[in-house]
Amino acid sequence: MLDFGLVLIVLLILFVMLTNLIYGFLAESQIRKTIKGMFDQYVPPAHIDSML
């Protein structure tokens, strides 16, 4: 009943979307660690948390 090509395209779109979501989460986490490491010595932790 379902067209195999259509199902394959939908699965591919879902895979790309999930990959992009995971990559974005990991990149954002790395950026937060970098910013916190740069300002950790000079700025109080409460201010760093509000910046992030």
N, C-alpha and C positions, 0 to 999 in steps of 0.2 A: 504494500500500500504506500508506504513512505518512499520517497525517492532517495536512493542512497547518496547521491551527490549533495542533495539539500541537507541531509543529516550530517554529512561530513563537513560541509561548510559551517553549519551551526556549531558543531563540536570544535572546529578550528577557531572560530571566533571566541568561543568560551575559553579555550586554552590560551589564546593570546591575551584576552582580558585578564585572566587569572595570573598569568606570568607578569603582565604589566603592573597589576596590583601588588604582587609580592615584591617586585623590583622597586617600586615606589616606596613601599614600606621600609625596605632595607636601606635604601638611599636616604630617606628622611631620618632614620635612626642614626646612620653614620654622620649626617650633618649635625644632628643634635649633640652627638658625642664630641665632635670637633669643636663646636661652639662652646660647649661646657668646658672642654679642656683649655681653650684659649683664655676664657675669662675667669676660670676657677680660682686663680691665685689672687686676683685683684678685686673681684666683685663678690658681694655676699651671695650665698646660694639662693636666697629668696628672690633676689633681683634676676638671677640667671633663669630661674624657673618661670618668672613672669615674662622674660624675653622670649623664651622658647614657647 
